[in-house]
Amino acid sequence: MDAPAVPAPAGPPPAAPRPRKQRDPFFDNAKYFAIVLVAIGHSIAYLQNVPLAKGLYLFIYMFHMPVFIVLTGYMSRNWTFSGGKARRLITAVGVPYVLFEIAYSLYDWAGTGGRLEVSLLEPYFLTWFLLALFMWRLSTPVWQQVRWPVALSLVIALLSYTGELGSTLGLHRVLGLLPFYVLGLVLRPEHFEVLKRPVARPIGAVVLAGGLGFAYLAMDRMNIDWIFWRHTHEELGVANVTGTVMRVAMFAAAITLVAAFLAVVPRRKHWFTGLGAATLYGYLLHGFLTRAMNFTDGWDIGWLNTEPGILAAVVTAAVVVTVLCTPPVVRSMRWALEPKLTWIFTPLRRPKKK
């Protein structure tokens, strides 16, 4: 009689897949409300003959892009040239920049009947942010190696406004807004935990209310071009010393408002949280509607240039940009904003096991 077969010793159980890291809803919430502010700012840009719109516009533009840039820097802390991160920079930033630079140029040409001009070296309309992000990400390893990166980036930013850099690559914005990106790089989770404390919310609300009130006081006394971060001191009609002091004050004000904004952002998951992961879709797509208003003189509608009209424009902008961040829009436009393009890359080389 044959001996019973001895079962082979069981090997170690297969390793369980590493759980996917959960997204912090706080950051997605912050990005969602930031993109709503961007859309609102664009919706009232040509309605500033109404004081309500003028003060609100100045207030929003003081910190809405710095919020995005600080958060982008924070999310870029682990960015390197290795692995697939450099490839994603090309597909998720570089390719959309090229596509939307061409798309906006064609759209403007079709809408105005003017001369068609496409220049990848001179960002058009909203595309400046993609070009700036591309260059900021490339510089990330440098900022992670130097001492006092925020101070150094601030010096570079201040110097960039003392002379003309031209419109190529949008360098005034790239360098001028650089400190916000570098600040995001050096921030740590514990810094945001301070802003998540219950006591921070009422303080943030008071600071934002104060900033809004100050904007209404300053709107008729301040050159609005300061808030676009793209003009030299000479273009703004001030000496370099005065301009530098003003820029330092603007950086301080922007950081204060960014902190206040983040302090009032909801901490938990809500219906809009998932939309915060698709804010680039809302950012790039809502611009076509803004430009369409320009082509058709839609801003000249009489009732729109009233306080109720301003409120209607604000609500409409918030609704439109929210829709543009929803899953159906993301799925239909992913080919342009998040293309795979695996065919243009060589296979990734995995490190050999020793």
Secondary structure as GFF3:
##gff-version 3
##sequence-region A 1 354
A	DSSP	alpha_helix	25	43	.	.	.	ID=ss1
A	DSSP	alpha_helix	51	61	.	.	.	ID=ss2
A	DSSP	alpha_helix	64	75	.	.	.	ID=ss3
A	DSSP	alpha_helix	85	89	.	.	.	ID=ss4
A	DSSP	pi_helix	90	94	.	.	.	ID=ss5
A	DSSP	alpha_helix	95	112	.	.	.	ID=ss6
A	DSSP	three_ten_helix	125	127	.	.	.	ID=ss7
A	DSSP	alpha_helix	128	143	.	.	.	ID=ss8
A	DSSP	alpha_helix	149	160	.	.	.	ID=ss9
A	DSSP	three_ten_helix	168	170	.	.	.	ID=ss10
A	DSSP	alpha_helix	171	176	.	.	.	ID=ss11
A	DSSP	alpha_helix	178	186	.	.	.	ID=ss12
A	DSSP	alpha_helix	189	195	.	.	.	ID=ss13
A	DSSP	alpha_helix	200	218	.	.	.	ID=ss14
A	DSSP	three_ten_helix	224	228	.	.	.	ID=ss15
A	DSSP	alpha_helix	240	264	.	.	.	ID=ss16
A	DSSP	three_ten_helix	273	278	.	.	.	ID=ss17
A	DSSP	alpha_helix	279	295	.	.	.	ID=ss18
A	DSSP	three_ten_helix	298	300	.	.	.	ID=ss19
A	DSSP	three_ten_helix	302	305	.	.	.	ID=ss20
A	DSSP	alpha_helix	307	324	.	.	.	ID=ss21
A	DSSP	alpha_helix	327	337	.	.	.	ID=ss22
A	DSSP	three_ten_helix	342	344	.	.	.	ID=ss23
###
